């Protein structure tokens, strides 16, 4: 089986097991692939992969090829869906309107934040030096806040990292691991990375708060294992500068949102809120699991009900009043996961979600005031999202047809058939030359929902053959 980087002039790509042959390589240095006349450009490829990294993205060994295979899948399925007239299907236009809102919000941050986030040359040079060094650390991690409090007390009393490990290593809520990484490779959370480069070998940290829990670490080794030519050093410095800027953008974005929302009087109406909670608890049969409502843009509608008055106001703010039906519509558009296994967890999750939607409402309003709807990047985002949603609609339509015709929905075979029939040409040399930082660029608010909505994710339906 040939691989996408095979030197053969005829076999230039393998799309999940299917060899794609062409007499000539693409000569353009802009197009990584052309599928039935439609291009995947280098710019789009980098943007998609850095904003929505693949699982275990930081690991070397064909990640560019894996990502391109997913984008080719997306392209051929979306083309098939367009041929089937699925652009006129229910929910599609609503999805694109929502995407336009999110694209404008992203453009707002480009316009009002990016030019203020550029790092100074000294910071870039110091960070470049760090990025050439591999740091190895031992880490204790827990999601349990009470365990973290115990760690904090013991550390303040002078307990060493080794003593802490002996005491807690086998607790069910604690995980011990060794991590080895370079600055900026995306292997570990940023707070942990920052602390590791702050300490000397043999030193231990205090309690580190992470997005998903708490950690304590000790540095066991640091060594320079990357050596660059002058030309490579210039390239690496540019990458470091981009990552530093992206991290600063996220900080500034949080501050921007806080300044915008703080003066507003935003009220969550108790009666309407509880009615939505009651409705969601009563209709858990719409869950994708026993405990999570995780609706999709193309899922069936929530049922109409006389038992729950969804016309009651749930959120009231300047220029904004949302009732229960509008809240359900937002949940559906955002594909926001809500736990329904426990009423208190559902209420907490719904409150977090309402903060996200209100935030986005005012950000989109500001973007419209600045005329960002017609910005070229917004138009480009819409084109990319349109393709992605057609891809999802195509897969859904194939699966539904298989069920209606009582046959096994073999997505692998179907996707392979589409790619085999397609006219695909891949510029393997350009694909191999692309270097990625591994750091999501402008993720903005640090929530899962926010990250998903920055740019279409890379979804694989052919997990078994993704490494081919």
C-alpha positions as CSV (number, residue, x, y, z in Angstrom):
1,X,0.0,0.0,0.0
2,X,1.4,3.4,-1.0
3,X,1.4,6.4,1.3
4,X,0.7,10.0,0.6
5,X,4.4,10.9,0.7
6,X,5.4,8.0,-1.7
7,X,8.0,9.3,-4.3
8,X,6.2,7.6,-7.1
9,X,5.0,10.1,-9.8
10,X,1.9,8.0,-10.3
11,X,0.7,7.0,-6.9
12,X,0.6,10.3,-5.0
13,X,-2.0,9.8,-2.3
14,X,-3.8,7.1,-0.4
15,X,-7.2,8.0,0.9
16,X,-7.9,5.5,3.6
17,X,-6.7,2.6,1.6
18,X,-7.7,3.7,-1.9
19,X,-4.7,4.7,-4.1
20,X,-5.3,7.9,-6.0
21,X,-3.3,8.0,-9.2
22,X,-2.4,10.9,-11.5
23,X,0.2,11.5,-14.3
24,X,1.5,14.7,-12.8
25,X,1.8,16.4,-9.5
26,X,0.1,19.8,-8.9
27,X,2.6,22.5,-9.6
28,X,0.9,25.2,-7.6
29,X,2.5,26.0,-4.3
30,X,-0.9,27.1,-3.0
31,X,-3.1,24.1,-3.6
32,X,-2.4,21.0,-1.5
33,X,-5.1,19.0,-3.3
34,X,-7.7,19.4,-6.0
35,X,-10.9,17.2,-5.7
36,X,-13.2,17.2,-8.8
37,X,-11.9,20.7,-9.6
38,X,-12.3,22.1,-6.0
39,X,-9.2,23.1,-4.2
40,X,-7.9,22.6,-0.6
41,X,-5.4,25.4,-0.2
42,X,-2.4,25.4,2.1
43,X,-3.9,28.4,4.0
44,X,-7.1,26.5,4.7
45,X,-5.3,23.3,5.6
46,X,-3.1,25.1,8.2
47,X,-6.0,27.1,9.6
48,X,-8.3,24.0,10.0
49,X,-5.6,21.9,11.6
50,X,-4.3,24.4,14.0
51,X,-7.7,25.5,15.1
52,X,-9.1,22.0,15.5
53,X,-6.2,19.7,16.1
54,X,-6.6,15.9,15.5
55,X,-6.5,13.6,18.5
56,X,-2.9,13.2,19.7
57,X,-2.1,16.0,17.3
58,X,1.3,16.7,18.8
59,X,2.6,13.2,17.9
60,X,4.7,13.1,14.8
61,X,4.2,10.5,12.0
62,X,1.8,11.4,9.3
63,X,-0.5,13.9,11.0
64,X,-0.6,16.1,7.8
65,X,-1.7,13.1,5.8
66,X,-4.3,12.1,8.3
67,X,-5.8,15.6,8.3
68,X,-5.8,15.8,4.5
69,X,-7.6,12.4,4.2
70,X,-10.3,13.8,6.5
71,X,-10.6,17.0,4.4
72,X,-10.8,15.0,1.2
73,X,-13.6,12.9,2.8
74,X,-15.3,16.1,3.7
75,X,-15.0,17.4,0.2
76,X,-16.2,14.4,-1.7
77,X,-19.2,13.9,0.6
78,X,-20.2,17.6,0.5
79,X,-20.0,17.4,-3.4
80,X,-22.2,14.3,-3.3
81,X,-24.7,16.1,-1.0
82,X,-24.9,19.1,-3.2
83,X,-25.7,16.8,-6.2
84,X,-28.6,15.4,-4.1
85,X,-30.0,18.8,-3.5
86,X,-29.4,18.7,0.2
87,X,-28.5,22.4,0.3
88,X,-32.3,23.0,0.4
89,X,-32.9,20.5,3.3
90,X,-34.5,21.6,6.5
91,X,-32.1,23.1,9.0
92,X,-29.2,23.7,6.6
93,X,-29.9,27.4,6.0
94,X,-30.5,27.9,9.8
95,X,-27.1,26.3,10.4
96,X,-25.4,28.6,7.9
97,X,-27.0,31.7,9.5
98,X,-25.6,30.6,12.9
99,X,-22.2,30.0,11.4
100,X,-22.3,33.5,9.9
101,X,-22.8,34.9,13.4
102,X,-19.8,32.9,14.8
103,X,-17.7,33.9,11.8
104,X,-18.4,37.6,12.5
105,X,-17.5,37.1,16.2
106,X,-14.2,35.6,15.2
107,X,-13.6,38.5,12.8
108,X,-14.4,41.0,15.6
109,X,-11.4,39.6,17.6
110,X,-9.1,39.8,14.5
111,X,-10.1,43.5,14.1
112,X,-10.1,44.6,17.7
113,X,-7.5,42.4,19.4
114,X,-5.0,40.8,17.1
115,X,-3.0,44.0,16.5
116,X,-2.6,44.5,20.2
117,X,-1.3,41.0,21.0
118,X,2.1,41.0,19.2
119,X,4.9,40.0,21.5
120,X,8.0,42.1,21.9
121,X,11.3,40.9,20.3
122,X,13.0,40.1,23.7
123,X,10.1,37.9,24.8
124,X,10.2,36.1,21.4
125,X,13.9,35.4,21.6
126,X,13.7,34.2,25.2
127,X,10.9,31.8,24.3
128,X,12.7,30.6,21.2
129,X,15.6,29.5,23.5
130,X,13.1,27.6,25.7
131,X,11.4,25.9,22.7
132,X,14.7,24.2,21.8
133,X,14.8,22.5,25.2
134,X,12.9,19.3,26.1
135,X,11.5,19.3,29.6
136,X,10.6,16.1,31.4
137,X,8.3,16.3,34.5
138,X,6.5,14.0,36.9
139,X,2.9,15.0,37.4
140,X,0.2,14.3,40.0
141,X,-3.2,15.2,38.6
142,X,-6.7,15.2,40.1
143,X,-10.1,16.5,39.1
144,X,-11.2,16.4,42.7
145,X,-11.1,19.8,44.4
146,X,-11.0,18.4,47.9
147,X,-7.9,16.4,47.0
148,X,-6.3,19.5,45.5
149,X,-7.0,21.4,48.8
150,X,-5.3,18.6,50.7
151,X,-2.3,18.9,48.4
152,X,-2.2,22.6,48.8
153,X,-2.1,22.4,52.6
154,X,0.6,19.7,52.7
155,X,2.8,21.6,50.3
156,X,2.5,24.8,52.4
157,X,3.6,22.7,55.4
158,X,6.8,21.6,53.5
159,X,5.8,18.2,52.2
160,X,8.0,17.2,49.3
161,X,6.7,16.0,45.9
162,X,8.0,12.5,46.5
163,X,6.1,12.3,49.8
164,X,3.0,13.6,48.1
165,X,3.3,10.8,45.5
166,X,3.7,8.1,48.1
167,X,0.6,9.3,49.9
168,X,-1.7,9.9,46.9
169,X,-0.4,7.8,44.0
170,X,-3.0,5.0,44.4
171,X,-6.0,7.2,45.2
172,X,-8.8,6.6,42.7
173,X,-9.2,10.4,42.1
174,X,-5.4,10.8,41.4
175,X,-3.4,10.1,38.3
176,X,0.5,10.0,38.2
177,X,2.3,10.4,34.9
178,X,5.6,11.4,33.3
179,X,5.4,14.1,30.6
180,X,8.1,15.1,28.1
181,X,7.6,18.1,25.8
182,X,9.0,21.2,24.2
183,X,7.5,24.7,24.7
184,X,4.6,25.2,22.4
185,X,4.1,21.7,21.1
186,X,0.6,21.4,22.5
187,X,1.4,18.3,24.5
188,X,0.5,19.7,28.0
189,X,-1.9,22.4,29.2
190,X,-0.3,25.9,29.0
191,X,-0.3,26.5,32.9
192,X,1.6,23.3,33.4
193,X,4.0,24.1,30.6
194,X,4.7,27.6,32.0
195,X,5.4,26.2,35.4
196,X,7.8,23.5,34.1
197,X,10.0,26.1,32.3
198,X,10.0,28.3,35.4
199,X,11.6,25.6,37.6
200,X,15.1,24.2,37.7
201,X,15.7,20.4,37.6
202,X,14.8,18.8,40.9
203,X,12.4,21.6,41.9
204,X,8.7,21.0,42.5
205,X,5.8,23.3,41.9
206,X,2.9,24.4,44.1
207,X,-0.7,23.6,43.2
208,X,-1.4,24.3,39.5
209,X,-5.0,25.0,38.4
210,X,-5.7,23.5,35.0
211,X,-8.8,23.8,32.8
212,X,-9.9,20.3,33.8
213,X,-8.5,19.9,37.3
214,X,-5.4,20.4,39.4
215,X,-1.8,19.3,39.2
216,X,1.5,19.3,41.1
217,X,4.8,18.6,39.2
218,X,8.5,18.2,39.6
219,X,11.1,18.8,36.9
220,X,13.2,15.7,36.4
221,X,15.2,16.7,33.3
222,X,15.8,19.5,30.9
223,X,18.1,19.2,27.8
224,X,18.5,21.0,24.6
225,X,17.8,18.5,21.9
226,X,16.9,20.8,18.9
227,X,19.7,22.4,16.9
228,X,18.8,24.6,14.0
229,X,20.6,26.1,11.1
230,X,20.4,29.9,10.8
231,X,17.5,29.6,8.2
232,X,15.6,27.1,10.4
233,X,16.1,29.4,13.4
234,X,14.4,32.3,11.5
235,X,11.4,30.0,10.7
236,X,11.2,28.7,14.3
237,X,11.3,32.2,15.7
238,X,8.3,33.1,13.5
239,X,6.4,30.1,14.8
240,X,7.2,31.1,18.4
241,X,6.0,34.6,17.8
242,X,2.7,33.3,16.3
243,X,2.1,31.1,19.3
244,X,2.9,33.9,21.8
245,X,0.6,36.2,20.0
246,X,-2.2,33.6,20.0
247,X,-1.9,33.1,23.7
248,X,-2.0,36.8,24.3
249,X,-5.1,37.1,22.1
250,X,-6.9,34.7,24.3
251,X,-6.1,36.7,27.4
252,X,-7.2,40.0,25.7
253,X,-10.4,38.3,24.3
254,X,-11.5,37.4,27.9
255,X,-10.9,40.9,29.0
256,X,-12.8,42.3,26.0
257,X,-15.8,40.1,26.8
258,X,-15.7,41.1,30.5
259,X,-15.7,44.8,29.6
260,X,-18.6,44.4,27.2
261,X,-20.9,42.4,29.6
262,X,-20.1,43.9,33.0
263,X,-22.2,47.1,32.5
264,X,-25.2,45.2,31.2
265,X,-28.1,44.2,33.4
266,X,-28.7,40.6,32.4
267,X,-31.5,38.7,34.2
268,X,-32.2,35.0,34.3
269,X,-35.9,34.5,35.0
270,X,-36.4,31.8,37.6
271,X,-39.8,30.5,36.5
272,X,-39.0,30.3,32.8
273,X,-35.6,28.8,33.6
274,X,-37.1,26.1,35.8
275,X,-39.7,25.3,33.0
276,X,-36.9,24.7,30.5
277,X,-35.1,22.5,33.1
278,X,-38.3,20.5,33.7
279,X,-38.8,20.1,30.0
280,X,-35.3,18.8,29.4
281,X,-35.6,16.4,32.4
282,X,-38.9,15.1,31.0
283,X,-37.5,14.5,27.5
284,X,-34.3,12.6,28.2
285,X,-35.4,10.2,25.5
286,X,-33.7,12.6,23.1
287,X,-30.4,12.0,24.6
288,X,-27.5,10.4,22.7
289,X,-26.6,8.6,26.0
290,X,-28.3,8.0,29.3
291,X,-27.2,11.3,30.8
292,X,-26.4,13.9,28.1
293,X,-28.6,15.9,25.8
294,X,-26.3,16.5,22.8
295,X,-28.5,17.7,20.0
296,X,-27.3,18.2,16.4
297,X,-28.2,20.8,13.8
298,X,-30.0,18.1,11.8
299,X,-31.6,16.2,14.7
300,X,-35.4,16.0,15.0
301,X,-37.1,19.0,16.6
302,X,-37.8,19.0,20.3
303,X,-41.4,17.9,20.8
304,X,-44.2,20.4,21.3
305,X,-45.7,20.2,24.8
306,X,-48.7,21.5,26.7
307,X,-47.3,20.4,30.0
308,X,-44.5,22.9,29.9
309,X,-45.1,26.6,29.1
310,X,-42.1,27.4,26.9
311,X,-43.4,30.8,26.1
312,X,-42.1,32.1,29.5
313,X,-39.1,34.5,29.4
314,X,-35.9,32.8,30.4
315,X,-33.3,35.6,29.7
316,X,-33.9,39.3,29.7
317,X,-31.2,41.9,28.8
318,X,-31.0,45.2,26.9
319,X,-32.4,44.6,23.4
320,X,-32.9,40.8,24.2
321,X,-35.7,38.7,25.5
322,X,-35.5,34.9,25.0
323,X,-38.3,32.5,25.9
324,X,-38.0,28.7,26.4
325,X,-38.5,27.8,22.8
326,X,-35.7,30.1,21.8
327,X,-33.4,28.6,24.4
328,X,-34.1,25.1,23.0
329,X,-33.3,26.4,19.6
330,X,-30.0,27.8,20.8
331,X,-29.1,24.5,22.5
332,X,-29.8,22.7,19.2
333,X,-27.7,25.2,17.1
334,X,-24.7,25.1,19.4
335,X,-24.9,21.3,19.8
336,X,-24.3,22.0,23.5
337,X,-24.0,19.0,25.8
338,X,-26.2,19.2,28.9
339,X,-26.2,16.5,31.7
340,X,-29.7,15.4,32.5
341,X,-28.7,12.7,34.9
342,X,-28.8,15.1,37.8
343,X,-31.1,18.1,38.1
344,X,-28.5,20.3,39.8
345,X,-25.9,19.5,37.2
346,X,-28.4,20.3,34.4
347,X,-29.2,23.7,36.0
348,X,-25.5,24.5,36.3
349,X,-24.8,23.5,32.7
350,X,-27.8,25.4,31.4
351,X,-26.7,28.5,33.2
352,X,-23.2,28.2,31.7
353,X,-24.7,27.8,28.3
354,X,-27.0,30.9,28.7
355,X,-23.9,32.9,29.5
356,X,-22.3,31.7,26.2
357,X,-25.3,32.6,24.1
358,X,-25.8,36.0,25.6
359,X,-22.1,36.8,25.2
360,X,-22.2,35.8,21.5
361,X,-25.4,37.8,21.0
362,X,-23.6,41.0,22.0
363,X,-20.4,40.2,20.2
364,X,-22.3,39.6,17.0
365,X,-24.2,42.8,17.5
366,X,-20.9,44.7,17.8
367,X,-19.5,42.9,14.7
368,X,-22.5,44.1,12.7
369,X,-22.1,47.6,13.9
370,X,-18.5,47.5,12.5
371,X,-19.8,46.1,9.1
372,X,-17.9,42.8,9.4
373,X,-20.6,40.7,7.7
374,X,-19.0,41.5,4.3
375,X,-15.4,41.0,5.4
376,X,-13.5,38.5,3.1
377,X,-12.6,36.2,6.0
378,X,-16.3,36.0,7.0
379,X,-17.2,35.0,3.5
380,X,-14.4,32.4,3.4
381,X,-15.5,31.0,6.8
382,X,-19.1,30.7,5.4
383,X,-17.8,28.7,2.4
384,X,-15.8,26.4,4.6
385,X,-18.7,25.8,7.0
386,X,-21.2,25.3,4.2
387,X,-19.0,22.4,2.9
388,X,-18.7,21.0,6.4
389,X,-22.4,21.0,7.1
390,X,-23.1,19.5,3.7
391,X,-20.6,16.8,4.7
392,X,-22.6,16.0,7.9
393,X,-25.9,16.1,6.0
394,X,-24.5,13.8,3.4
395,X,-23.4,11.2,6.0
396,X,-26.7,11.5,7.8
397,X,-28.6,11.0,4.6
398,X,-26.6,7.9,3.7
399,X,-27.1,6.4,7.1
400,X,-30.9,7.1,7.0
401,X,-31.2,5.5,3.6
402,X,-29.3,2.5,4.8
403,X,-31.7,2.1,7.7
404,X,-34.8,2.6,5.6
405,X,-33.6,0.0,3.1
406,X,-32.7,-2.3,6.0
407,X,-29.0,-2.7,5.0
408,X,-25.9,-2.2,7.0
409,X,-24.6,1.4,6.9
410,X,-21.0,0.8,6.0
411,X,-19.6,4.3,6.0
412,X,-16.1,3.0,5.3
413,X,-17.1,1.4,2.0
414,X,-19.3,4.3,0.9
415,X,-16.5,6.9,1.6
416,X,-14.0,4.7,-0.2
417,X,-16.3,4.4,-3.2
418,X,-16.7,8.2,-3.4
419,X,-13.0,8.9,-3.2
420,X,-12.2,6.2,-5.7
421,X,-14.6,7.7,-8.2
422,X,-13.4,11.2,-7.6
423,X,-10.7,13.0,-9.6
424,X,-8.2,13.7,-6.8
425,X,-4.7,15.2,-7.2
426,X,-2.5,15.7,-4.2
427,X,0.7,17.9,-4.0
428,X,2.6,15.5,-1.8
429,X,5.8,17.6,-1.6
430,X,3.8,20.7,-0.5
431,X,1.9,18.6,2.1
432,X,5.2,17.3,3.5
433,X,6.7,20.8,3.8
434,X,4.0,22.2,6.0
435,X,5.0,22.7,9.6
436,X,2.4,23.3,12.3
437,X,2.8,24.8,15.7
438,X,0.4,22.4,17.4
439,X,-1.2,25.3,19.3
440,X,-4.9,26.3,18.6
441,X,-4.6,29.9,17.4
442,X,-7.6,32.1,18.4
443,X,-9.8,29.8,20.5
444,X,-11.0,32.9,22.4
445,X,-12.9,31.9,25.5
446,X,-11.5,28.5,26.5
447,X,-14.9,26.6,26.5
448,X,-15.5,23.5,24.5
449,X,-18.4,25.1,22.8
450,X,-16.3,28.1,21.8
451,X,-13.6,26.0,20.4
452,X,-15.9,23.9,18.3
453,X,-17.4,27.0,16.8
454,X,-14.2,28.7,15.8
455,X,-13.9,26.6,12.7
456,X,-15.4,23.3,11.5
457,X,-13.8,20.4,13.3
458,X,-12.1,17.5,11.5
459,X,-14.4,14.5,12.0
460,X,-13.3,11.0,11.0
461,X,-15.8,8.3,10.3
462,X,-13.1,5.9,9.2
463,X,-11.1,5.6,12.4
464,X,-9.8,2.1,11.7
465,X,-7.9,3.1,8.6
466,X,-6.9,6.7,9.4
467,X,-3.3,5.7,9.8
468,X,-3.0,4.2,6.3
